[in-house]
Amino acid sequence: MRRGGGRFKGGIGVEEGLKQDEAPVALTRRERELGRMSFGFMLDQATLGIGGLSSLDSILVMAINQANIAPLTHEPLTRIRHGRLDAPTPDARRRPVSINAVANSLRMPFETVRRHVRRLEALGACASVDGGVIVPEAYLASPAYLESVTKSHRRLVTFFHQANAAGLVESLPRSAYPPESSIPVRAAVRLLSDYVLRTTDGLMAAVDDIASAIVLLAVLTAENGRTNVAETAHRLSMPAETVRRHVKALMDQDHVRRISSGLVVPYEVFERPVWQTFLRENAVNVQRLFAGLAERGVIEAWGRLMPPVVDGDLTPARSSPPSR
């Protein structure tokens, strides 16, 4: 992920490197459609959480876990030994990460991350060790974690088939691994976590903080295209006052507007350079996710070990303005 303050000045200002008299290249249909699907997919991943944790705590656990296993992700034997749901990577093989590194990667204040990590330690979702923090093997094998990962994986399968049925998936590589007797769910979720963290980072280039990004996703994907603070708070399991504060920040940035029927995201938001760049990068990141799943044998295993996906399973992701 990008480090530091992002690539854009003032959140919704002129993209760095783009001359003021230079018109941005129009988005393709594929970029807009993948953006529409991705907003619903991302919100579902955020609200599903990890092991019953809040959306923000889930992203913190995701970031810490990905940092812990980063040195192992390119080792073929790790994919074979620790790709299944019943085979988390042992604590001894995890690389600790500092709270400061996590805060920098997520663009969050150090003290906020430290406070959340201490609470996660009390819940058993994190552990302090020499050199920093890890997500322990015991938590990654807990029933609550396994249930949430199974749901996230199922949503990932639907996302892939939705995009594929819409003709939005480009050519994919062959599997580099021999067929196995079970789907490598952990391998899939590691790639999914990479995508979620990259996309969260891209959203923060526009909206500055994770909580505001999650609230924005909830407004974007609201039924009938509009919502209110109470509905959003209920949907995200957030205190209403917290949601109200982030809605105000989003309104100040003109990402969200209040009309007589509720809160909406105006379509013209997506004509701004920062959002056009986000949607382009998102299309690249979605293809990167699917290519990784194919290379690691996940998509092959879906086709071989899961029931065929039927039209009724491909309910379109909750719509959002980029699909206009």
Buried (B, 14 or more C-beta within 10 A) or exposed (E): BEEEEBEBEEBBEBBEEEEEEEEEEEBEEBBBBBBBBBBBBBBBBBBBBBBBBBBBBBBBBBBBBBBBBBEBBEEEEBBBBBBBBEBBBEBEBBEBBEBEBBBBBBBBEEEBBBEBBEBBBEBBBBBEEEEBBBBBBEBBEBEBBBEBBEBBBEBBBBBBBBBBBBEBBEEBEEBEBEEBEEBBBBBBBBBBBBBBBBBBBBBBBBBBBBBBBBBBBBBBBBEEBBBBBEBBBEBBEBEBEBBBBBBBBBEEBBBBBBEEEBBBBEEEBBEBBBBBBBBBBBBEBBBBBBBBBBBBBBBBBBEEEEEEBEEEEBEEBBBBBBBE
